[in-house]
Amino acid sequence: MVILFWLITVALLVAVIAMLIVIGKKGDERRRFIVEKASSRTFYVAIGILLLDSITASIKGKAAEESSLIMLAVLALVFLIELLHLSRIYGE
């Protein structure tokens, strides 16, 4: 069980590093379009997660309990999935 935890942790760390590398990488117009589109969709997911967290916290009468590490890991995975999806569509 501990090995599984560390494998998931390393995978999420790799996803975050890959996201930062892709965002910082220079490319042609098509590549910039794909990265911008993936970034905007990831931003929509982030807003949705924060909105749902705020709504559930207000219904329960507590403060929002969002973990920044979990949020970062989820957003990195969403970004990479969107990037792969858009790269297949637009032929990167």
Backbone as a ProteinNet text record, in pm:
[ID]
protein_1_A
[PRIMARY]
MVILFWLITVALLVAVIAMLIVIGKKGDERRRFIVEKASSRTFYVAIGILLLDSITASIKGKAAEESSLIMLAVLALVFLIELLHLSRIYGE
[TERTIARY]
81.6	0	86.6	196.5	287.4	353.4	385.1	446.6	350.6	223.2	122.5	112.1	115.5	111.5	228	348	465.6	464.1	411.7	399.3	303.6	191.5	94.7	155.2	226.1	289.1	391.8	473.9	574.3	506	400.2	327.8	268.3	212.5	155.3	263.8	376.7	488.4	539.1	547.5	588.5	486.9	356.9	252.1	266.1	293.8	310	432.6	543.1	664.7	642.9	576	547.6	459.5	360.4	273.2	354.3	444.1	524.8	619.2	674.1	763.5	687.1	568.5	488.4	445.7	406.3	362.8	478.4	598.3	713.1	780.7	745.1	810.1	763.7	857.2	824.6	782.4	700.3	656.5	595	546.4	483.3	341.1	272.1	138.5	39.6	46.3	-46	-21.5	104.3	136.7	89.6	109.3	61.3	-90.4	-160.2	-305.8	-349.3	-283.3	-317.9	-294.1	-180	-148.5	-245.6	-279.8	-374.8	-512.9	-556.5	-686.9	-689.5	-583	-573.9	-569.1	-498.1	-489.2	-624.2	-697.6	-827.9	-926.6	-923.3	-1012.9	-974.7	-846.4	-801.6	-845.3	-842.5	-888.4	-1037.1	-1117.5	-1260	-1281.3	-1202.2	-1212.5	-1175.3	-1071.9	-1030.4	-1140.5	-1202.3	-1311.9	-1427.3	-1458.2	-1566.1	-1538.6	-1415.3	-1379.3	-1390.3	-1338.1	-1344.3	-1487.8	-1569.3	-1709.5	-1784.6	-1765.6	-1831.2	-1784.6	-1656.2	-1604.1	-1665.9	-1680.1	-1739.8	-1887.8	-1959.3	-2102.1	-2122.9	-2046.8	-2063	-2021.7	-1920	-1877.9	-1984.9	-2049.3	-2152.5	-2277.9	-2308.3	-2422.8	-2395.3	-2274	-2237.3	-2211.2	-2195.7	-2169.3	-2025.2	-1932.6	-1790.8	-1710.3	-1584.9	-1494.1	-1456	-1419.6	-1378.2	-1251.9	-1244.5	-1133.2	-1052	-1015.4	-941.4	-792.8	-737.7	-594.2	-524.7	-424.9	-357.4	-279.2	-224.2	-150.5	-243.5	-359.3	-456.2	-506.4	-534.5	-580.7	-475.3	-349.8	-242.5	-229.9	-238.1	-226.9	-343.3	-463.8	-581.1	-571.1	-531.7	-520.7	-409.1	-299.7	-192	-239.1	-313.4	-366.3	-467.5	-557	-655.8	-584.8	-483.2	-409.7	-343.5	-277.2	-208.9	-306.9	-420.3	-522.9	-576.8	-606.7	-655.2	-549.5	-424.8	-316.6	-304.3	-310.2	-304.3	-424.2	-542.1	-664.1	-657.5	-619.7	-613.1	-499.6	-390.5	-280.4	-323.4	-406.2	-457.3	-553.8	-637.1	-734.6	-664.9	-572.5	-509.8	-375.8	-337.4	-220.7	-87.2	-59.5	69.6	167.5
-119.3	0	126.6	121.4	235.8	256.3	146.6	157.1	223.1	188	248.9	398.6	436.5	578.8	653.5	597.5	665	667.1	562.2	562.2	671.2	685.8	790.4	927.7	943.5	1072.1	1109.7	1015.6	1042.5	1073.6	999.6	1025.3	1165.7	1207	1341.4	1448.3	1422.9	1517	1529.2	1417.6	1419.5	1497.5	1480.4	1553.6	1703.7	1745.6	1889	1943.3	1872.3	1917.2	1922.5	1821.2	1819.4	1937.8	1969.9	2083.4	2212.3	2231.8	2353.5	2360.6	2248.4	2246.1	2279.6	2220.9	2244.9	2390.4	2447.8	2588	2680	2650.3	2735.9	2714.1	2608.7	2573.8	2666	2708.7	2789.4	2696.1	2747.2	2664.9	2749.5	2682.2	2754.4	2795.9	2856.3	2910.1	2801.2	2686.5	2577.4	2524.7	2510	2462.3	2560.5	2689.5	2790.7	2784.5	2762.3	2751.6	2633.3	2518.9	2399	2420.9	2480.1	2504.4	2606	2711.2	2810.7	2750.1	2666.5	2603.3	2506.7	2427.4	2336.5	2415.4	2526.7	2610	2669.7	2716.3	2776.3	2672	2552.2	2446.7	2404.2	2400.8	2368.1	2476	2600.8	2710.2	2694.7	2654.8	2631.5	2520.5	2416.1	2307.1	2358.6	2440.5	2495.7	2581.3	2665.7	2749	2661.1	2556.5	2465.4	2395.1	2348.1	2280.6	2376.4	2496.6	2594.3	2636.4	2649.8	2686.2	2576	2450.3	2339.2	2328	2350	2345.3	2455.6	2574.5	2685.5	2660.4	2605.7	2579.1	2471.7	2361.9	2256.4	2304.1	2389.1	2442.9	2534.1	2614.4	2704.4	2627	2518.1	2435.4	2367.6	2320.5	2255.3	2356	2483.5	2586.5	2589	2538.9	2536.1	2619.1	2637.2	2703.5	2603.9	2654.8	2568.1	2492.2	2364.9	2279.5	2232.7	2321.4	2284.4	2269.3	2155.5	2132.1	2179.6	2262.1	2317.5	2210.3	2112.3	2006.6	1917.9	1886.5	1806.5	1885	2012.8	2098	2105	2123.4	2130.2	1999.7	1888	1757.3	1734	1766.7	1748.4	1837.3	1961	2052.4	2011.2	1959.3	1911.3	1793.7	1702.3	1588.3	1632.8	1724.2	1775.2	1844	1924.4	1994.9	1896.9	1794.6	1699.4	1617.1	1581.4	1508.3	1596	1721.1	1813.9	1837.3	1848	1869.5	1751.1	1630.9	1512.4	1505.8	1536.8	1534.5	1637.2	1758.7	1864.6	1841.2	1781.3	1749.8	1647.6	1553.6	1455.4	1520.1	1611.4	1678	1767.8	1851.6	1951.9	1908.1	1784.5	1727.7	1782.4	1782.4	1829.6	1716.2
0	0	0	72.2	77.6	-58.2	-125.8	-258.3	-356.8	-348.4	-435	-409.3	-282.2	-247.2	-310.1	-299.4	-354.2	-506.2	-568.8	-714.8	-761.9	-693.8	-729.7	-704.9	-594.4	-563.9	-669.9	-710.2	-813.3	-946.6	-980.2	-1105.3	-1106.1	-994	-987.1	-993.2	-932.8	-939.7	-1083.1	-1153.3	-1294.2	-1377.1	-1347.2	-1420	-1399.1	-1277.7	-1249.2	-1321.5	-1317.2	-1385	-1535.8	-1591	-1734.7	-1773.7	-1689.4	-1717.9	-1723.8	-1629	-1626.6	-1746.4	-1786.2	-1902.6	-2029.6	-2045.6	-2166.1	-2174.7	-2062.6	-2063.4	-2100.9	-2052.6	-2079.3	-2213.6	-2283.7	-2409.9	-2523.5	-2602.4	-2721.3	-2833.3	-2923.9	-3035.7	-3144.7	-3246.4	-3356.2	-3316.9	-3411.6	-3384.2	-3344.7	-3409.8	-3378.8	-3237.8	-3198.8	-3064.1	-2958.2	-2982.4	-2887	-2873.8	-2985.5	-2983.2	-2897.4	-2914.5	-2838.6	-2689.1	-2653.9	-2513.3	-2453.1	-2527.2	-2476.7	-2455.7	-2547.8	-2535.4	-2416.3	-2399.9	-2285.4	-2155.1	-2154.7	-2034.6	-1998.5	-2097.7	-2067.8	-2017.3	-2073	-2024.4	-1882.6	-1853.3	-1718.8	-1620.4	-1662.8	-1578.6	-1547.8	-1646	-1621.9	-1519.1	-1526.9	-1429.6	-1290.3	-1281.3	-1151.7	-1091.1	-1172.3	-1123.2	-1076.8	-1151.9	-1113.9	-981.7	-963.3	-838.6	-720.7	-736.8	-628.1	-598.1	-702.7	-683.3	-609.1	-650	-581.1	-436.4	-413.5	-277.5	-191.5	-248.2	-174.1	-144.9	-243.1	-223.7	-117.3	-126.1	-25.7	113.2	120.8	250.3	308.6	224.1	275.7	317	248	287.3	421.3	440.8	566.5	677.8	643.9	743	791.6	709.4	745.6	645.8	678.7	584.9	475.6	359	248.2	287.7	251.2	291.2	170.8	84.6	-36.8	-5.8	-41.3	-25.3	-152.7	-137.4	-254.5	-331.4	-263.2	-332.4	-414.1	-359.5	-433.6	-554.3	-533.4	-643.1	-753.8	-717.9	-816.3	-892.9	-823.9	-889.4	-985.3	-942.7	-1029.2	-1152.2	-1134.1	-1247.6	-1343.3	-1291.2	-1378.4	-1462.1	-1401	-1476.6	-1581	-1544	-1640.2	-1756.2	-1725.8	-1830.6	-1927.2	-1873.8	-1960.8	-2043.8	-1986.5	-2063.1	-2174.8	-2143.2	-2245.9	-2353.4	-2312.6	-2408.2	-2503.7	-2450.8	-2536.7	-2631.2	-2576.7	-2658.3	-2771.9	-2738.5	-2839.6	-2938	-2893.4	-2985.7	-3089.3	-3049.3	-3146	-3244	-3194.2	-3282.7	-3383.2	-3334.5	-3420.7	-3479.5	-3455.4	-3521.8	-3478.1	-3353.3	-3300.1	-3307.1
[MASK]
++++++++++++++++++++++++++++++++++++++++++++++++++++++++++++++++++++++++++++++++++++++++++++

